[in-house]
């Protein structure tokens, strides 16, 4: 993924740890860290990885096509 070994920094303002934790979770979600952690829990064979990535690509393409059709009004 992007930024392997990179750091995410969140500032705690006015001792409001709950707000800082919420901001951290949002950043981690945006970066895809939770998704990657889930994928790395178990070993994934290279053939399984290729199949998953191909299925994800198909899903993304269909979603983009649906959005394009909705936008153009067909």
C-alpha positions as CSV (number, residue, x, y, z in Angstrom):
1,X,0.0,0.0,0.0
2,X,0.9,3.6,-0.1
3,X,3.5,4.9,2.4
4,X,4.7,1.6,3.8
5,X,6.3,2.6,7.1
6,X,4.7,6.1,6.9
7,X,3.4,7.9,9.9
8,X,0.0,9.2,10.6
9,X,-0.2,12.1,13.0
10,X,-3.2,13.4,14.9
11,X,-3.1,16.3,17.3
12,X,-4.9,16.2,20.7
13,X,-6.5,19.5,21.4
14,X,-7.7,20.6,24.8
15,X,-7.1,17.0,26.2
16,X,-9.9,15.8,24.0
17,X,-8.6,12.3,23.3
18,X,-12.0,11.0,22.0
19,X,-12.0,13.6,19.2
20,X,-8.4,12.8,18.4
21,X,-9.2,9.0,18.3
22,X,-12.1,9.7,16.0
23,X,-9.8,11.7,13.6
24,X,-7.2,8.9,13.7
25,X,-9.7,6.2,12.8
26,X,-11.0,8.4,9.9
27,X,-7.5,8.9,8.6
28,X,-6.7,5.1,8.9
29,X,-10.0,4.3,7.1
30,X,-9.2,6.7,4.3
31,X,-5.7,5.2,3.9
32,X,-7.1,1.7,3.8
33,X,-5.1,0.5,6.8
34,X,-8.1,-1.4,8.4
35,X,-8.7,-3.2,5.1
36,X,-5.0,-4.1,4.7
37,X,-4.9,-5.4,8.3
38,X,-7.9,-7.6,7.6
39,X,-6.3,-9.0,4.5
40,X,-3.0,-9.8,6.3
41,X,-4.6,-11.8,9.1
42,X,-4.2,-14.9,7.0
43,X,-1.9,-15.9,4.2
44,X,-3.4,-15.3,0.8
45,X,-2.0,-17.5,-2.1
46,X,-0.9,-15.5,-5.1
47,X,-3.6,-17.0,-7.2
48,X,-6.2,-16.0,-4.7
49,X,-4.8,-12.5,-4.6
50,X,-5.0,-12.2,-8.4
51,X,-8.6,-13.5,-8.4
52,X,-9.6,-11.0,-5.6
53,X,-7.9,-8.1,-7.3
54,X,-9.6,-9.0,-10.7
55,X,-13.0,-9.2,-8.9
56,X,-12.4,-5.8,-7.3
57,X,-11.4,-4.3,-10.6
58,X,-14.7,-5.6,-12.2
59,X,-16.7,-4.2,-9.2
60,X,-15.0,-0.8,-9.6
61,X,-15.6,-0.7,-13.3
62,X,-19.3,-1.6,-12.9
63,X,-19.7,1.1,-10.2
64,X,-18.0,3.7,-12.4
65,X,-20.3,2.7,-15.3
66,X,-23.4,3.0,-13.1
67,X,-22.3,6.5,-12.0
68,X,-21.6,7.5,-15.5
69,X,-25.0,6.3,-16.8
70,X,-26.7,8.1,-13.8
71,X,-24.8,11.3,-14.5
72,X,-25.5,11.3,-18.2
73,X,-29.1,10.2,-17.7
74,X,-29.4,7.2,-20.0
